[in-house]
Amino acid sequence: MRFLQVTARRDSHTTTCKLHCRVMGNCSINQRTGKLSYYAGLPAYGALTLSPSCSCYVLPEPIMHALLALSGEAGEAFELGHVRWSEHIDQHAHTVPVAMSVNEVVGKRTAMFGKTRLGKSNVVKLLMQGVLNATRQSAHVGQLVFDVNGEYANDNPQDGNFSIASAYPERVQVYYLSTQPRGNGEFLRYNFYDIPECALTIFSELLTPSVLEIPEVRNFLMIRFPALSALKSVRANDSAVAFRKLCLFWTLLQDAGFEPGETVCTEVASRGLINVGFTQALRMAAWQAIKSKVPPPMPTSFIEMTEEVRVLSAFALKYENDPNLRVGRTELFDEEDRVIQELLCQTNGVGSYFLRECLQFHSAHASDFLHDTLRAIDTGKTVIIDLGAANERIVRYFSRIISTAVFQQQEQKFITNTLAGRFVQIYFEEAHMIFPVEAAGKNTTDIYARFAKEGAKFGIGIVYSTQSPTSVSYSLLTQTENFFIGHLSSDIDVDALASVQSLFAAVKDDIQQFRLPGFMRVLSYSRRFVLPIQAKRFDPRERR
């Protein structure tokens, strides 16, 4: 049975009425099970007679193979699936395979559009797997995956309890934001004690907007702390001032619940507080006024240091005119020091607890994940950043800082002529969060705008996926070379595609009509026509 759409149109100048007929779909009954199934389109184009003298036929397989063949310069290829003309089950009998060249993907921009649960992530896995297999010897392509839903870092039943990470354990490094690391995975963490020079910049990104509006927090985030390495490269007096400021910062972190690492504990143990301006007279006055006892020996451990800093901070705020708080005519503690002391002593009702929002991003044993990520990518590995359960603000933050680091590394290689044919492929899910349509043209220096316009020059390719093409920057769409289009229901979406690639204008109805999982219209860099493809299922056993 076929379902027809019939519309009437009457010419305004005559009485002639024309009837237009279009096949909407068909249904059939499975003789074995007795179940009724509905399919959009036709079982085969050849079954439709357009007129007594004109019919539409499927091309013979030899010709199809010739048309779909990649050129000899295309590089190593991997199979995407097979040609499929319609939703009808009979199409499984015509399985002309479709391959894609790795050279079509690396260094190019690739888009995945379609409603959810229709196979976008499966195709992304096929692309990742194709690159991994094709570069197993050369290792000239590194991949970076921002895994918003944990689909690529974690095993799942639909892939035989495998994932990209577990299928290629020796070539994939995973960083987990919230879930427990598995295999060779690591937590995505900072050790804020070891990076005082940039810790406050990170805090300003990770803290919620309501906390950032608190005046005391704003004052704190304006402070600039020296790097640990700078303590040994300045004059003795300046080094003492810098170390005293760091001790205040470290005490605030410890008060908020941040566990100190080995580096800072060693630094405190080796340096102590002997030469930071805390005279014995000051210590005597402070401990007697605050603790009502004589001071203990000069601190030589991290815990002793934090206790000393708390006592002297409380004393400095309560007895600010005490002469022991001056060195000549200079105040021992400056305005920045007092900002931290007020947070430590909660003089304004605001303590160190606001920092606990960032506690989930701290580890005393954290490695430099930015440095390690760049090194892994540079050696042809795939790095997956598992951002599962993270909110949009956190996803944006980690995506931006890691993307910026990758871009800068590739740009530096380009400037120094050391690219040497090496590529980086970056995968973005929920692309509307990364390439929002409202950002188009507002900031041409934005890292993602530079990906779209300059990425290919620096050997950077991107694969981005989302449900709607109208939710991402139009300038990015115009720069995209490869399109994988699943079912879209909106006229606005399909018109947007047709406006950037005219070839989609001819298949707008099919894009809106067909909605089988994995059934996509594909326009790739090396082909000049849109292919209807049934993507195969990702199979981790196909690793080579």
C-alpha positions in Angstrom: 0.0 0.0 0.0 1.3 3.5 -0.9 0.2 6.7 0.7 -0.3 9.5 -1.7 -0.5 13.3 -1.2 -2.8 14.9 -3.7 -3.2 18.7 -4.1 -5.3 20.6 -6.6 -4.3 23.8 -8.4 -6.7 25.9 -10.5 -5.4 28.2 -13.1 -6.8 31.7 -12.6 -7.5 32.2 -16.3 -9.1 28.9 -17.2 -11.3 26.3 -15.7 -8.6 23.7 -15.8 -7.8 22.0 -12.5 -4.5 20.2 -12.2 -3.9 17.3 -9.7 -0.4 16.9 -8.3 0.5 13.5 -6.8 3.5 12.6 -4.6 4.3 9.3 -2.9 4.6 9.9 0.8 5.6 6.4 1.8 4.4 2.8 1.9 3.6 0.1 4.4 3.9 -3.6 4.2 3.0 -6.7 6.3 5.8 -9.1 7.3 4.5 -12.5 6.2 6.4 -14.3 8.9 5.5 -12.1 11.9 2.3 -10.5 10.7 3.6 -7.0 11.8 2.8 -3.9 9.9 5.7 -1.5 9.1 5.6 2.0 7.7 8.5 3.5 5.6 9.0 6.9 4.1 9.8 6.9 0.4 9.7 3.9 -1.9 11.1 0.3 -1.8 13.1 1.2 -4.9 13.2 4.1 -7.2 12.7 1.9 -10.2 9.3 0.9 -8.9 8.0 4.4 -9.6 6.9 5.2 -13.1 7.0 8.9 -13.6 5.2 8.7 -17.0 4.5 6.1 -19.6 7.8 7.0 -21.3 9.9 7.9 -18.3 11.0 5.9 -15.3 13.6 6.3 -12.6 16.2 3.4 -12.0 18.9 2.6 -9.5 22.3 2.5 -11.1 23.9 -0.9 -11.6 26.4 -1.8 -8.9 29.6 -1.7 -11.2 28.7 1.9 -12.1 28.0 2.7 -8.4 31.4 1.4 -7.4 33.1 3.4 -10.1 31.3 6.6 -9.0 32.0 6.1 -5.3 35.7 5.2 -5.8 38.2 7.5 -4.2 41.2 8.8 -6.2 44.6 7.4 -5.8 45.8 10.5 -3.9 43.0 10.3 -1.3 45.2 8.4 1.2 44.1 5.5 3.4 40.3 5.1 3.5 37.9 3.5 6.0 34.3 2.3 5.4 31.4 4.5 6.5 28.5 2.2 5.5 26.6 1.6 2.3 24.4 3.4 -0.1 20.8 3.4 0.8 18.0 4.9 -1.2 15.1 4.9 1.2 13.9 3.6 4.5 12.4 0.4 3.1 13.9 -2.8 4.4 14.5 -4.1 0.9 17.3 -1.7 0.5 19.5 -3.9 2.6 19.8 -6.1 -0.5 21.7 -3.4 -2.3 24.8 -2.8 -0.2 27.3 -0.8 -2.3 29.9 0.2 0.3 30.9 3.8 0.8 34.4 4.8 2.0 35.9 8.0 3.2 39.5 9.1 3.1 41.3 10.1 6.2 42.6 13.0 4.1 39.1 14.3 3.8 38.8 14.5 7.5 42.1 15.7 9.0 42.6 19.4 8.7 39.1 19.9 7.5 35.8 21.1 9.2 33.2 18.4 9.5 29.6 18.9 10.7 27.1 16.4 12.2 23.5 17.5 12.3 20.3 15.7 13.1 17.8 14.9 15.9 19.0 13.2 19.0 19.3 9.3 19.0 19.7 9.1 15.3 23.3 8.1 15.1 25.5 11.2 15.1 27.8 9.9 17.9 28.1 6.6 16.1 29.5 8.3 13.0 31.9 10.4 15.2 33.2 7.1 16.5 33.7 5.8 13.0 35.7 8.9 12.2 37.9 8.6 15.3 38.4 4.9 14.6 39.3 5.6 11.0 41.9 8.1 11.9 43.4 5.8 14.6 43.6 2.9 12.2 45.0 4.9 9.4 47.7 6.5 11.5 48.8 3.4 13.5 52.3 3.6 12.0 52.8 7.2 11.1 51.2 8.7 14.2 51.0 12.0 12.4 47.5 12.9 13.6 46.6 13.6 17.2 43.0 13.8 18.3 41.3 15.8 21.1 37.8 14.8 22.1 35.5 16.9 24.3 33.2 14.2 25.6 30.2 16.0 27.0 28.1 12.9 27.6 30.8 10.4 28.4 30.1 8.4 25.3 33.7 7.9 24.1 35.5 7.5 27.4 33.1 5.0 28.9 32.1 1.5 27.8 28.5 1.0 26.9 26.4 -2.1 26.0 25.5 -0.9 22.5 29.2 -1.1 21.5 29.7 -4.5 23.1 30.8 -3.0 26.4 33.6 -1.2 24.7 34.5 2.4 23.9 37.1 4.2 21.9 39.1 4.5 25.1 39.0 0.8 25.9 39.4 -0.4 22.3 42.7 1.5 22.0 44.1 1.6 25.5 47.7 2.2 24.4 46.8 5.1 22.1 44.1 6.9 24.1 44.5 9.0 27.2 41.4 9.9 29.2 40.9 12.8 31.7 37.8 12.5 33.9 36.1 15.5 35.4 33.7 13.8 37.8 33.7 10.1 37.5 36.4 7.8 38.8 39.2 7.2 36.3 39.5 3.8 34.7 42.4 2.1 33.0 45.1 4.7 32.5 42.7 7.5 33.0 43.4 10.5 35.2 41.4 13.1 37.0 41.0 16.5 35.2 42.4 18.6 38.1 44.7 21.4 39.1 47.0 21.7 42.1 46.2 25.3 43.0 49.1 25.4 45.5 51.6 24.9 42.8 50.2 27.5 40.4 49.6 30.7 42.5 50.5 32.9 39.5 47.4 31.7 37.6 45.1 30.2 40.3 43.0 33.3 40.7 42.3 33.6 37.0 41.1 30.0 37.1 39.0 30.7 40.1 37.3 33.6 38.4 36.3 31.2 35.6 35.0 28.4 37.8 33.2 30.3 40.5 29.5 31.0 39.9 28.4 34.5 38.9 26.6 35.2 42.2 29.8 34.5 44.1 31.8 36.7 41.8 29.6 39.7 42.6 30.6 39.7 46.3 32.9 42.7 46.8 35.4 40.8 49.1 35.7 38.1 46.4 36.2 40.6 43.7 39.0 42.3 45.7 40.7 38.9 46.3 40.6 37.9 42.7 42.4 41.1 41.7 45.5 40.0 43.6 48.4 38.7 41.6 50.7 36.2 43.3 54.2 35.3 42.2 55.2 32.0 40.7 57.1 29.5 42.9 60.0 29.7 40.5 60.2 33.5 41.0 61.1 33.2 44.6 64.7 32.2 43.8 65.3 34.8 41.1 64.6 38.0 43.0 66.4 39.9 45.7 66.3 38.6 49.3 64.0 41.3 50.6 61.6 40.9 47.6 61.7 37.1 48.0 60.7 37.4 51.6 57.7 39.7 50.7 56.6 37.3 47.9 56.9 34.2 50.1 54.9 35.9 52.9 52.1 36.6 50.4 52.2 33.0 49.2 51.9 31.8 52.8 48.8 33.8 53.2 47.3 32.4 50.0 48.2 28.8 51.0 46.7 29.3 54.4 43.5 30.5 52.8 43.4 27.4 50.5 44.0 25.1 53.5 41.3 26.8 55.4 38.9 26.2 52.5 39.7 22.4 52.6 42.3 22.2 49.7 44.8 19.5 50.5 48.4 20.6 50.0 50.8 18.7 47.8 54.3 17.6 48.3 55.9 20.6 46.5 54.5 23.3 48.7 55.1 21.3 51.9 58.7 20.9 50.8 59.0 24.6 50.0 57.7 25.6 53.4 59.9 23.0 55.3 63.0 24.2 53.5 62.3 27.9 53.8 60.3 28.2 57.0 59.2 31.7 58.1 62.5 32.8 59.4 63.2 35.6 56.9 59.7 36.9 56.1 59.7 39.8 58.6 58.0 38.1 61.5 60.3 39.3 64.3 60.4 37.6 67.7 58.8 40.8 69.3 55.9 40.6 66.8 55.4 36.9 67.4 55.5 37.4 71.1 52.9 40.2 71.0 50.6 38.3 68.6 50.6 34.9 70.3 50.0 36.5 73.7 47.2 38.7 72.4 45.4 36.1 70.4 46.3 32.8 72.0 47.3 34.0 75.5 50.6 32.1 75.4 54.2 32.4 74.4 54.9 31.6 70.8 56.1 28.2 69.8 59.4 27.8 67.9 59.6 29.3 64.4 57.4 27.1 62.1 59.2 24.6 59.8 56.2 22.6 58.5 53.2 23.4 56.5 50.7 23.0 59.4 52.8 25.1 61.7 53.1 27.8 59.1 49.3 28.0 58.6 48.7 28.3 62.3 51.3 31.1 62.6 49.7 32.9 59.7 46.2 32.8 61.2 47.5 34.1 64.6 49.4 37.0 63.0 46.6 37.8 60.6 44.1 38.1 63.5 46.6 40.3 65.4 47.2 42.5 62.5 43.5 43.2 62.0 42.8 43.7 65.6 45.8 45.8 66.6 46.7 47.5 63.3 48.5 50.3 65.0 50.9 48.1 66.9 54.5 49.2 66.2 55.6 45.6 65.7 53.7 45.6 62.4 56.0 48.2 60.9 59.5 47.8 59.4 60.9 51.3 59.6 58.2 53.4 58.0 56.8 50.5 55.9 53.8 48.5 56.9 54.6 44.8 57.2 51.3 43.8 55.5 50.1 45.7 52.4 46.5 46.1 51.2 46.5 42.8 49.3 47.7 41.0 52.4 44.8 42.6 54.4 42.2 41.3 51.8 43.4 37.8 52.4 43.6 38.3 56.2 40.0 39.5 56.3 38.9 36.4 54.5 40.8 34.2 56.9 39.3 35.9 59.9 35.9 36.4 58.4 35.7 40.0 59.5 33.0 40.9 57.0 31.0 37.6 57.2 32.8 36.3 54.1 35.3 33.5 54.8 37.3 31.1 52.7 34.2 28.9 52.1 33.4 30.6 48.8 36.4 28.7 47.3 34.8 25.4 48.0 33.0 25.6 44.7 36.4 25.0 43.1 37.3 22.1 45.5 36.2 19.5 42.9 38.8 20.8 40.5 41.7 20.4 42.9 44.0 17.5 43.7 47.2 17.5 45.7 48.6 14.9 43.2 47.4 16.7 40.0 49.7 16.7 37.0 50.0 19.5 34.5 47.2 18.1 32.3 47.6 20.9 29.7 51.3 20.0 29.1 50.6 16.3 29.1 47.7 16.8 26.7 49.8 18.7 24.2 52.6 16.1 24.4 50.2 13.2 23.9 48.6 14.9 20.9 52.0 15.7 19.4 52.9 11.9 19.5 49.7 10.9 17.6 47.6 9.9 20.6 43.9 10.6 21.2 43.0 12.5 24.3 39.4 12.3 25.6 38.2 15.0 28.0 35.3 13.4 29.8 33.0 16.3 30.8 30.0 14.2 31.6 27.6 15.8 34.1 29.4 19.2 33.8 27.3 22.3 33.4 27.6 24.5 30.3 29.9 27.0 32.1 32.4 24.3 33.0 32.3 22.8 29.5 33.0 26.1 28.0 35.9 26.8 30.3 37.8 23.5 29.8 37.0 23.5 26.1 38.4 27.0 25.7 41.6 26.7 27.7 42.6 23.3 26.1 41.6 24.5 22.6 43.7 27.6 23.1 46.7 25.7 24.2 46.4 23.4 21.1 46.0 26.3 18.7 49.0 28.1 20.1 51.2 25.0 19.8 50.2 24.5 16.2 50.6 28.1 15.4 54.1 28.2 16.9 55.0 25.1 14.8 53.7 26.9 11.7 55.7 30.1 12.5 58.9 28.0 13.0 58.2 25.8 10.0 58.1 22.6 12.1 54.6 21.4 11.4 56.1 18.6 9.3 52.7 17.3 8.1 51.4 16.7 11.6 47.7 17.4 12.3 45.3 17.8 15.2 41.7 16.7 15.0 39.3 18.2 17.6 35.8 16.8 18.3 33.1 19.0 19.8 29.8 17.7 21.0 26.9 20.0 21.7 28.5 22.5 19.3 25.9 25.2 20.0 27.6 25.8 23.4 31.0 26.3 21.7 30.1 28.0 18.4 26.9 29.9 19.4 25.1 31.6 16.5 24.9 35.0 18.4 28.8 35.1 18.6 29.2 35.2 14.8 31.2 38.2 13.7 31.4 39.8 17.2 34.8 38.6 18.2 37.1 37.5 15.3 39.9 36.8 17.8 37.9 34.2 19.6 39.6 30.8 19.5 36.7 29.1 17.8 36.4 31.7 15.2 40.1 31.2 14.5 39.6 27.4 14.3 37.0 28.0 11.5 39.1 30.5 9.6 42.7 29.6 10.2 42.6 26.1 11.5 43.4 24.4 8.2 46.5 26.5 7.8 47.9 25.3 11.1 46.9 21.6 10.5 43.8 21.7 12.8 40.6 20.0 11.8 37.4 20.1 13.8 34.4 17.8 13.9 31.3 19.4 15.5 27.9 18.0 16.2 24.6 19.3 17.3 20.9 18.9 16.5 20.3 22.0 14.4 22.5 23.8 11.9 20.8 27.1 12.8 22.1 26.9 16.4 25.8 27.3 15.4 27.7 30.2 13.8 26.8 30.8 10.2 30.4 31.7 9.4 31.4 28.3 10.6 28.9 26.6 8.3 30.2 28.4 5.3 33.7 27.2 6.1 32.7 23.5 6.6 33.8 21.0 4.0 32.1 17.8 5.2 28.4 17.4 6.2 26.6 14.4 7.8 22.9 15.2 7.9 20.4 13.0 9.7 16.7 13.8 10.2 15.8 17.4 10.5 12.2 18.4 10.9 12.4 22.2 10.5 12.2 24.1 7.2 14.5 26.7 8.7 17.2 24.1 9.3 17.1 22.5 5.9 17.0 26.0 4.2 20.0 27.0 6.2 21.9 24.0 4.8 20.8 24.7 1.3 22.0 28.3 1.7 25.6 27.2 2.4 25.6 24.1 0.2 23.2 24.3 -2.8 23.4 20.6 -3.3 21.2 20.1 -0.2 18.4 22.0 -1.9 17.5 18.9 -4.0 17.2 16.6 -1.0 15.4 18.8 1.5 12.3 16.7 1.5 14.3 13.5 2.1 16.1 15.1 5.1 12.8 16.0 6.6 11.1 12.7 5.8 13.6 9.9 6.6 14.4 9.4 10.3 16.0 5.9 10.7 19.0 5.8 13.0 22.2 6.0 11.0 20.5 7.0 7.7 22.3 10.2 6.6 22.8 12.4 3.7 26.6 12.9 3.3 28.5 15.6 1.4 32.2 15.1 1.7 35.2 17.1 0.5 36.1 14.9 -2.4 32.6 14.4 -3.8 30.4 16.7 -5.8 27.1 15.2 -4.9 25.1 14.3 -1.8 25.1 10.6 -0.9 22.3 8.8 0.9 24.2 6.5 3.3 23.3 4.0 6.0 26.2 4.3 8.4 27.5 1.0 9.8 27.6 0.4 13.6 30.9 1.2 15.4 32.7 -2.0 16.0 35.7 -1.9 18.4 36.9 -5.2 17.0 37.9 -3.5 13.8 40.9 -1.9 15.3 44.1 -2.7 13.3 
